[in-house]
């Protein structure tokens, strides 16, 4: 045997002391709760909460993405609120 070779004893079962049959399809309550929470958060994030602002303060309080959306989709409202036109 050279220095690069090594002997590996392989066994068929990675956990030979296991005495019971594994449950298939079992999901622990903690994992299930985590998955439900992640799904709920993803659904909430996907909801569109945008509404057209009615005052300049509402427009300025919006996130920049919503301000850009107002500019692109409701240009007359944006101009009226920002420039008084």
C-alpha positions as CSV (number, residue, x, y, z in Angstrom):
1,X,0.0,0.0,0.0
2,X,1.3,3.4,-0.9
3,X,0.9,6.6,1.2
4,X,-2.0,7.7,-0.8
5,X,-4.0,4.6,-0.4
6,X,-6.2,3.8,2.5
7,X,-8.5,1.0,3.6
8,X,-12.2,1.8,4.1
9,X,-14.5,-0.6,5.8
10,X,-17.9,0.0,4.3
11,X,-21.1,-1.2,5.8
12,X,-24.5,-1.3,4.1
13,X,-26.3,0.6,6.9
14,X,-24.9,4.0,7.9
15,X,-26.6,3.7,11.3
16,X,-26.2,0.0,12.3
17,X,-27.7,0.4,15.7
18,X,-31.1,1.4,14.3
19,X,-33.8,-1.0,15.5
20,X,-37.0,0.6,14.2
21,X,-38.3,1.2,10.7
22,X,-38.1,4.8,9.5
23,X,-41.3,6.7,9.2
24,X,-41.9,7.9,5.6
25,X,-43.5,11.2,5.0
26,X,-43.3,12.3,8.7
27,X,-42.8,16.0,9.3
28,X,-42.1,17.2,12.8
29,X,-44.6,19.8,14.2
30,X,-41.7,22.4,14.4
31,X,-40.8,21.9,10.7
32,X,-44.5,22.1,9.7
33,X,-45.0,25.3,11.7
34,X,-41.9,26.8,10.1
35,X,-43.1,25.9,6.6
36,X,-46.6,27.4,7.3
37,X,-45.1,30.6,8.6
38,X,-42.8,30.9,5.6
39,X,-45.7,30.3,3.2
40,X,-47.8,32.9,5.0
41,X,-45.0,35.5,4.9
42,X,-44.5,34.9,1.2
43,X,-48.2,35.3,0.5
44,X,-48.3,38.6,2.5
45,X,-45.2,39.9,0.7
46,X,-46.8,39.1,-2.7
47,X,-49.9,41.1,-1.9
48,X,-50.2,44.4,-3.7
49,X,-50.9,47.1,-1.1
50,X,-50.3,50.0,-3.4
51,X,-52.9,52.7,-3.6
52,X,-52.9,56.1,-5.3
53,X,-51.9,58.9,-2.9
54,X,-54.3,61.7,-2.4
55,X,-52.0,64.2,-0.7
56,X,-48.4,65.3,-1.2
57,X,-47.5,64.0,2.3
58,X,-48.8,60.5,1.4
59,X,-46.8,60.6,-1.8
60,X,-43.6,61.6,0.0
61,X,-44.2,59.0,2.7
62,X,-44.3,56.2,0.2
63,X,-41.4,53.9,-0.6
64,X,-39.4,55.0,-3.6
65,X,-40.7,52.1,-5.6
66,X,-44.3,53.2,-5.0
67,X,-43.4,56.8,-5.8
68,X,-42.0,55.6,-9.1
69,X,-45.1,53.5,-9.8
70,X,-47.2,56.6,-9.2
71,X,-45.0,58.6,-11.6
72,X,-45.3,55.9,-14.3
73,X,-48.9,54.9,-13.9
74,X,-50.6,58.0,-12.6
75,X,-48.5,60.8,-14.1
76,X,-51.3,63.5,-13.8
77,X,-51.7,62.7,-10.1
78,X,-48.0,62.8,-9.5
79,X,-47.6,66.1,-11.2
80,X,-50.6,67.6,-9.4
81,X,-49.2,66.5,-6.0
82,X,-45.6,67.3,-6.6
83,X,-45.8,70.5,-8.7
84,X,-49.3,71.7,-8.1
85,X,-50.2,71.4,-11.8
